[in-house]
Amino acid sequence: MSTDETDGSGDFGGFAPPPFDPAAALVTLKRSLRDLGLAERGPGFELRGKRVVELAAEDGAIRARVARRLMLTPEWDTQVLRASPDLRKLVDEVKKRLARWDREE
């Protein structure tokens, strides 16, 4: 017998996870970044006047760019967020970088 949605034995106990809503996820992500102490400026977030995160909704996903180092013109790491776990991973990564940048200064 195969496991499919009709017999209720799938990974989610017969329930599919809610579809990813980039607009709602973007609102949640922005709130999380503000809670970390970042200042929202246009499409991005800054720390002490330096851009550290940029966000853009596109094609059912969110494109996030995170600065590698705290600089006026940083190099960027780009991530495409397509599900809620991706959002949590991004927020965790930003927390780690903020802590590292505080130690470096």
N, C-alpha and C positions, 0 to 999 in steps of 0.2 A: 504494500500500500504506500502510495507517495504522500508526502506532506505538502499540502497546499492550503489555500485559504478556506476551502469548503469544509475541511474536517477539523479545523480549529487547533491543529497541533503545530502551527508555525512558530517562529521565534517570538512573536508577540501575543501568544495565547489566543489566536484567532482575530486579533485586532491589528490593523495596519497603523504604523506611526502616522501622526498628522502630517500632511504635506508641508514642505518648507515654504514659508511665506517671507520672501526677502524684505518686504517693506516693514513688516512687524518685527522681524529679526534685527533690522537695521536700527529701529527705535530702541530695542532692548540693548543692543550692543553699544549704542551711543550712551545710554544711561550708565552702563557698566564702566565705560571708559571715563565718564565724568566722575563716577564714584571713586575712581583711582586717583583723582586729583588732576586730571588732564583738562585743559581748557579747549572748548570746541571753537574752531575758527573755520568757517566755510565748510569744505568737504573733509576737513581733517581735525586733528587734535594736537595741541602743543603742550610742551612742558618748558617752563621758563623761557618762552618766546621762540622755542625751536620746535619745528614740526616733527612729530614722532609717529603718527598714525594717519593714514588717509583711507577713506572708505568710499566705495561707489557700488550702487546696485546695478546689476546688468544680467540679462538673460536668465532669470530665475535663480540668481546667486548674488553673493556680495564679494567684490574684489577688495581685499585689504592689503595695504602696503604698510610695513612696519620698519622703522629706521633701525639699522644695525647698531649705530652709535649715535649718541646725542651730539649733533652737529648742525650748523646752519644749512648746509647742503648735504644731507645724508645719503648713503647708499641704502637701497631698499630691499627688503625681502617681501615677495608678493605671495599671497595666499588666496585661494578661491574657496569661499565658504558656501557649502551647499546643504548643510544640515545643522541642527542644534549642537551636536557634539563639536563641530568645527568652531562654533562661536565660543564655547567654553575653552577649547584649546587656545584660541587666539587671545582671550582675556588672560589666561594663565601665562602665556608667553609674554604678553605686555607687562604683567606683574613682575616676571623674572627680569626683564630688561630694565624696568624702572629701579628695581633693587640693585642691579648691577651698576647702573649709571650713578646711583647714590653712593655706592662704595667707591667708585672711580674718582669721584670729585672730592 
